[in-house]
Amino acid sequence: MDVDLSVRIGSLTLGNPIIAASGCFGYGVEYAGVVDLASLGAVAVKGLFLSEREGHPAPRIVETPAGMLNAIGLQGIGVRRFVDEKLPELRARGVTAIVNVCGTTLDEYVEVSRILSDADGVGAIELNISCPNIKAGGIQFGCSLEGTYGVVSAVRRVTRLPVIPKLTPNVTDVASFAHAAEDAGADAVSLVNTFLAMAIDVETRRPKLSNVVGGLSGPAIRPIAVRMVYECRQAIGIPIVGMGGIADARDALEFIIAGAAAVQIGTASFVDPCIWPRLLDGIRAYLSRHRIDRIADLVGTLDTRALDNEWISS
Amino acid sequence: MPIDVSAAVVSNRPLSADYNVVALAAPAIAAAAAPGQFVMVKAAPGLDPLLRRPFSVFEVLRDSGGAPSAVSILSKRIGRSTAQLYDLRPGDRVACLGPLGRPFALVDAGTEAWMVAGGVGLAPFMTLAETLRARGVAATLFYGARAAGELFYLDAFRSLGVDLVLSTEDGSRGERGRITAPLDRRLAARAAAAPVMLYACGPEGMLAATAKVAAAHGRPCQVSVERIMGCGLGGCYSCVIPVRGDDGRFHHVRSCIAGPVLMADRVRW
């Protein structure tokens, strides 16, 4: 059985639901030698500001049980260099590029989005309002409902590209932020960004990251991320792009059943840069085995009917 | 193009209570590897430890017909990943991605190659020495370790015709102290007109000291750096090091793709 893996996000159609996560895949072109980039549903490139940024000093990552902390500090080449130097190659390779947009001010988000809208080859804008590792911008917007609404609606006004705010899990009720994003005109939301965390070298009493704190990713966070996707699915009608510790096809299916239309893979592709065909094959095999023709028919199909507990009452 | 293979362990030779050399059956990587390049290795499946670790290609091993058949890595047990590597047995499978990174720039026979190794920083110099000697380059290895028991593969370098200058921190073999002291003296004694290329690998403090000595004597120096690395492919931006660009300013470059070999005078130590 040939299954339909296509996913619609606003006006954008992805060939399949597997996306390389922003911040974990450079600008995509770094992987051209080891990955068939066009075989991915999309590539979410590293976050871009207007200007170049050097990011934090090393050490920028540290491993933790079943995960890792990072505090890169959004090092990047800036949106103009991206458009000039990276986007043409992505376009030539047939990549659907989701560009992660950062800002220290509302105006910067708008300006970066405007530049990308005028460029050729951008599939969608992912609004980074959730980076835990920079002092100004980002998570400041993503941690208030007004800030989230403000950024999304301002960018919405200047672009016809699909707008996908990337939400932080570092809030009490992530679903209310998804709701604010939907109200502001988002085409989808992506979640979760990393969990603010830290690790300490007890011998030296020094933080293990130069930035002291960083974001936790990897399989350790997956159950929390799945729960958050499930909560958002119940709160909004727009598509959800789910992520957080996905390392194999079953993990991806868990997010899809919880309510994600597509998923992103980050940390796992560090461990296994050739993970992509295995994920797609696993999803195809699952759909065939369950006689589901279209991946879209699996989204949000979690069965929460009460279990048969008659033996308790009898 | 890097290749990712599930490589069988051909052999695992302990050199001491902490050091070992693991040979991995990876013919395609062995055939493609250039001196100074590295592989990303995960010694065992599982989530803890999660990430791969970078290792210089130590040896390119050949089958009886002379074709490249395996690469070996020199490891020092310092954490859980290296403990897993230490305990590998022949036939075990290891995820091995490579060859990665920018290799050493080679010199021709008119220039002498002086390799400066600290501890496990010996790793990239076996293949470099082989390659340089095959080009007729006179080569010297300055090799420092904590103690005599941590100086390895001396006969292998000797048999390649490499001169050895040794030091140990405890004085149990060679000169007592840091390897940069004899390096400094020998550079001072060498005629300015006689070209030397320095190659260094080891702890960053040693690399910084070597860079300083090289600069003091006006000699070019290539260093192989090791920073905490997430992916080895340029995706994660973890392994950055400040390097002076053509604009005269320092920028964070990814040591996995801009390095691991860098010109020492460009690095801010």
HADDOCK unambig.tbl for C-alpha pairs under 7 A between the chains (distance, minus, plus):
assign (segid A and resid 23 and name CA) (segid B and resid 236 and name CA) 6.31 0.50 0.50
assign (segid A and resid 24 and name CA) (segid B and resid 235 and name CA) 5.38 0.50 0.50
assign (segid A and resid 24 and name CA) (segid B and resid 236 and name CA) 4.97 0.50 0.50
assign (segid A and resid 25 and name CA) (segid B and resid 235 and name CA) 4.20 0.50 0.50
assign (segid A and resid 25 and name CA) (segid B and resid 236 and name CA) 6.40 0.50 0.50
assign (segid A and resid 26 and name CA) (segid B and resid 234 and name CA) 6.29 0.50 0.50
assign (segid A and resid 26 and name CA) (segid B and resid 235 and name CA) 4.11 0.50 0.50
assign (segid A and resid 26 and name CA) (segid B and resid 236 and name CA) 6.35 0.50 0.50
assign (segid A and resid 30 and name CA) (segid B and resid 233 and name CA) 6.65 0.50 0.50
assign (segid A and resid 30 and name CA) (segid B and resid 234 and name CA) 6.02 0.50 0.50
assign (segid A and resid 30 and name CA) (segid B and resid 235 and name CA) 6.72 0.50 0.50
assign (segid A and resid 33 and name CA) (segid B and resid 1 and name CA) 5.63 0.50 0.50
assign (segid A and resid 34 and name CA) (segid B and resid 2 and name CA) 6.67 0.50 0.50
assign (segid A and resid 54 and name CA) (segid B and resid 251 and name CA) 6.54 0.50 0.50
assign (segid A and resid 54 and name CA) (segid B and resid 252 and name CA) 6.00 0.50 0.50
assign (segid A and resid 58 and name CA) (segid B and resid 239 and name CA) 6.97 0.50 0.50
assign (segid A and resid 58 and name CA) (segid B and resid 240 and name CA) 6.45 0.50 0.50
assign (segid A and resid 59 and name CA) (segid B and resid 228 and name CA) 6.86 0.50 0.50
assign (segid A and resid 60 and name CA) (segid B and resid 238 and name CA) 5.26 0.50 0.50
assign (segid A and resid 61 and name CA) (segid B and resid 238 and name CA) 6.01 0.50 0.50
assign (segid A and resid 65 and name CA) (segid B and resid 48 and name CA) 5.45 0.50 0.50
assign (segid A and resid 65 and name CA) (segid B and resid 49 and name CA) 6.93 0.50 0.50
assign (segid A and resid 66 and name CA) (segid B and resid 47 and name CA) 4.65 0.50 0.50
assign (segid A and resid 66 and name CA) (segid B and resid 48 and name CA) 5.22 0.50 0.50
assign (segid A and resid 66 and name CA) (segid B and resid 49 and name CA) 6.97 0.50 0.50
assign (segid A and resid 66 and name CA) (segid B and resid 50 and name CA) 5.92 0.50 0.50
assign (segid A and resid 67 and name CA) (segid B and resid 50 and name CA) 6.67 0.50 0.50
assign (segid A and resid 72 and name CA) (segid B and resid 237 and name CA) 6.75 0.50 0.50
assign (segid A and resid 72 and name CA) (segid B and resid 238 and name CA) 6.60 0.50 0.50
assign (segid A and resid 270 and name CA) (segid B and resid 230 and name CA) 6.15 0.50 0.50
assign (segid A and resid 270 and name CA) (segid B and resid 231 and name CA) 4.48 0.50 0.50
assign (segid A and resid 271 and name CA) (segid B and resid 51 and name CA) 5.26 0.50 0.50
assign (segid A and resid 271 and name CA) (segid B and resid 52 and name CA) 5.96 0.50 0.50
assign (segid A and resid 271 and name CA) (segid B and resid 231 and name CA) 6.78 0.50 0.50
